[in-house]
Amino acid sequence: MSAALDDAALLRYSRHILLDEWGVAGQERLQSAHVLIIGAGGLGCPAALYLAAAGVGSLTVADGDRVDLTNLQRQIGHDSASVGDSKVRSLARRLSALNPEVRVHPVERSLEGDELLAAVAAADVVIDATDRFATRQAINRACVAARRPLVSGAAIRFDGQVSVFDLRRPDSPCYACIYPEHGEHEEVACAEMGVFAPLVGIVGSMQAAEALKLLVGIDGAEALVGRLLMIDALSMNVHTVRLRRDVGCTVCAAR
């Protein structure tokens, strides 16, 4: 059962509560929700900040990296004083300062195997804010197994993309339907290719928006399930392409 909002919470979240599609009931659902964010970098920072500001009750943030000076160009959850510190500790401090009512659970390591599956199963929504293909595939497998909606985002150079893979829906593909585990894939990294700083903010914010819609259950809202939203930040063109389930997918075909 959702806990009733006190007067301070009603004031803090009033701009969301004023939305007809949201209301007090939506805010109470959000207060009882748990989101797992894997990655505390360029995408994870804005996603976590907006989810905390919106009042998600519990946030688990997992990342084994430490803050580097090169991160500060785009990873807005960290600052100069955090260089050398754990990314999740740095981000947790920022989230708690932004909204002390949110319970933040920092995990200072990469989640793998049974620990990853347990963390995914304990969440209502999972946000993939990582940048490695193998990690993305492992997260997808865990979300398929636990039937948890996965909000996926990526950004490199001036190109970004966002999609939602929700295996609770029979028509939803999984990440591996679009990017097969054993297909040809060129691993690219910001350290080699560069990335436009505001782009990760745009993509991370969109991931937060998709997660909030899923958690609140906004009437009339359409999640990016079966669609891939693509952003060209050089021209600021945004378009979506339709995605379909792969009936022969090695991950989700036998679900």
Secondary structure, DSSP 8 states (H G I E B T S, - for coil): ------HHHHHHTHHHHTSTTTHHHHHHHHHT-EEEEE--STTHHHHHHHHHHHT-SEEEEE---B--GGGGGT-TT--GGGTTSBHHHHHHHHHHHH-TTSEEEEE-S---HHHHHHHHHT-SEEEE----HHHHHHHHHHHHHHT--EEEEEEEBTEEEEEEE-TTSTT---HHHHS-TTS------HHHH-B-HHHHHHHHHHHHHHHHHHHHT-TT----BTEEEEEETTTTEEEEEE----TT-TTTTT-
